[in-house]
Amino acid sequence: MGSKQWFRWGRPYTDRGLSSSGKSNYYYTTGTQQTNASTKTIKAEFTNRSHENIHIFVEGQDNFGPHNRITPNERKTVNINVPSRVGFIKFVAGRNGQVLASCRWEYDPDTISGRIPVITFSEPNKLSCVTGLR
């Protein structure tokens, strides 16, 4: 009986703990390890509905920085990479280098056309992930 394996950007982990080897993107699988997933770029929409600046980004694709800072009531469209297999992407929001909230956006690459992640941060420290249509 094989253990479950989850893959995050850059490294897989199992239900027994984090592994430091492998290169792949977010996706869930059971059985043997799969690596080097191909990706495609899509647009994502980030909105800050709080009264302070916030950073929103994809975990493993970016870090806190001035390029992903969103001012109060600002809406920003950014490019993100998604794996070519069914899975999810974890978005994080934070301030001053500290993660305040996170959410997962699930997708299917076969039906992703015309669909984008719409990520909204609001007080008190809530991050929501929904699918928007283009």
C-alpha positions in Angstrom: 0.0 0.0 0.0 1.6 3.3 -1.1 1.6 6.5 0.9 -0.1 9.6 -0.4 2.3 12.2 -1.9 1.6 15.9 -2.3 3.8 18.0 -4.5 4.4 21.7 -3.9 6.3 24.1 -6.1 9.9 22.8 -6.2 9.6 19.8 -3.9 7.3 16.9 -3.1 6.2 15.9 0.3 4.3 12.9 1.6 1.9 12.4 4.5 4.9 11.4 6.5 6.7 14.8 6.1 8.5 17.1 3.7 11.0 15.8 1.2 13.8 18.0 -0.1 14.2 16.3 -3.5 12.3 16.6 -6.8 11.1 19.4 -9.0 7.4 19.7 -9.7 4.4 21.9 -9.2 1.4 21.6 -6.9 -0.7 18.5 -7.6 -1.9 15.6 -5.7 -1.1 12.0 -6.6 -0.9 8.6 -5.0 1.8 6.0 -5.8 5.1 6.9 -7.3 6.7 10.3 -7.4 6.2 12.4 -10.5 8.6 15.3 -11.3 9.2 18.1 -13.7 5.6 18.9 -14.5 5.2 21.2 -17.5 3.5 24.5 -16.8 1.5 27.1 -18.6 1.0 30.8 -17.8 -2.4 32.3 -17.0 -3.6 35.6 -15.6 -4.7 35.9 -12.0 -6.6 38.9 -10.4 -5.5 40.1 -6.9 -7.6 42.6 -4.9 -6.9 44.2 -1.6 -10.0 45.2 0.3 -8.2 46.0 3.6 -7.0 49.4 4.9 -3.3 48.6 4.7 -0.9 47.4 2.0 -0.7 43.7 1.5 1.5 41.3 -0.5 -0.2 38.5 -2.4 1.6 35.8 -4.3 1.8 32.1 -5.2 3.7 30.1 -2.6 6.9 28.8 -4.1 6.8 31.1 -7.1 7.5 34.4 -5.3 8.4 36.0 -2.0 7.5 39.2 -0.2 8.7 42.2 -2.2 7.7 45.6 -3.5 6.6 44.1 -6.9 3.7 42.2 -5.3 2.6 44.8 -2.8 -1.0 45.9 -3.4 -2.3 49.1 -1.9 -5.8 49.4 -0.2 -8.6 49.0 -2.7 -6.2 48.2 -5.6 -6.9 45.5 -8.1 -3.9 44.0 -9.9 -3.7 41.4 -12.7 -0.6 39.2 -12.7 0.8 36.2 -14.6 1.2 32.9 -12.7 2.4 29.5 -13.7 0.0 26.5 -13.4 1.0 22.8 -13.9 -0.4 20.9 -16.8 -2.2 18.4 -14.6 -5.2 18.7 -12.3 -4.3 20.2 -8.9 -4.3 23.3 -6.9 -2.2 26.4 -6.4 -1.7 27.9 -2.9 -1.9 31.7 -2.7 -0.5 33.6 0.4 -1.1 37.1 1.7 1.0 38.9 4.3 2.6 42.0 5.6 6.1 42.7 7.0 7.4 39.4 5.9 4.7 37.4 7.8 2.0 35.3 6.2 -1.4 36.3 7.4 -3.7 34.1 5.3 -3.6 31.6 2.5 -6.1 29.8 0.2 -6.0 27.2 -2.5 -7.4 27.5 -6.0 -8.2 24.2 -7.6 -8.1 23.8 -11.4 -8.3 21.3 -14.2 -6.0 22.2 -17.2 -8.5 20.7 -19.6 -11.1 23.2 -18.6 -9.0 26.2 -17.6 -9.6 28.2 -20.8 -11.4 31.4 -19.9 -11.1 30.8 -16.2 -8.8 32.7 -13.9 -8.1 32.7 -10.1 -9.6 35.8 -8.4 -7.9 36.3 -5.1 -9.3 38.8 -2.6 -7.8 39.9 0.7 -10.1 41.5 3.3 -10.1 42.3 7.0 -9.6 40.6 9.4 -6.9 38.7 7.6 -9.1 36.7 5.2 -7.9 35.5 1.8 -10.5 34.1 -0.6 -9.9 32.1 -3.8 -12.7 31.9 -6.4 -12.8 31.2 -10.1 -13.6 34.1 -12.4 -14.6 34.0 -16.1 -12.9 35.9 -18.9 
